[in-house]
Amino acid sequence: MNVHIVVKLKSSYEAWHALFVNDAENRTKICDESKTLVGKADNTTALVTLFDVDMEAMGAMMSDPEFHKNRLIYL
């Protein structure tokens, strides 16, 4: 399944994007990272599209407290 996400940021897009780029290894566990698209909608909003998402794995990742630790996004 493909997933499109609107991300409301607590920080600037640039600060969030740096975190997002550095998290690529984790995303490889839930989707085809080579196809991931990310863009800036405005200073406090990002758009992300993930392809071939394993929804069960994504749910497990999103419910893990470690995932939320030090994140700069609202979920």
N, C-alpha and C positions, 0 to 999 in steps of 0.2 A: 504494500500500500504506500502511496505517496502522501506526504503530510506538508501542508503549508501553515506556517506559524507567524503570527504577528506578535512581536516581543516588545512589551512596554519596559523601558529601561529606567533604572534608578540612577544611572550614571550617564556620561556622554556616550554617543555611539562609538567613538574611537576607543574608549576604555573597554567597553563591552566587546567590541570586535577583536581586540587583542586577546581577551579571555577566550572568546569563541574559537579563534584560530588555534590557540594552544590546546584546545580540547578535542581536536580532530581524532586523536587515538581512541577516546571514549566513544565518539560517534560511530567509528568503524564497527563497534560491537552491536549497533542497532540498525544501521542503514548502509547504503552504498555511498560512502563518503566521497568517492570520486565524482559523484554527480551533485553533491550538495551545493545549493545556491544561497547566497546571503547578500542582503543589500540594505542600504540606509533609506528609510522613508523620511525621517527627519531626525533632529538631534536626540530625541528620546524614544524613537521607534525604529526597530529593525524588522526586516522580513526574511524569513528562512524557509526554504523548501528542501525537504529530505525525501529521498527516493528509495524505494524498496525497503521500507521500514518494517522491522520485526516489532509489531505492536506490543506483544507480550514482553519482549526485552526492553522496549521503551518505557512501558509501565513500571517495570521493576526498577529501572534506572531513575525515573522521576520520583518514585516513592522512597528511594534511598536517602537518608538524612545526609550522607556524605556528599551527594550530588548538590544539595542546597547550601552546603557550607561554603562561605566566601563567594557565592554567586552574586552577580551584579544585576540580576533581572527579576522582574515580577513574574510569577508563574500563574 
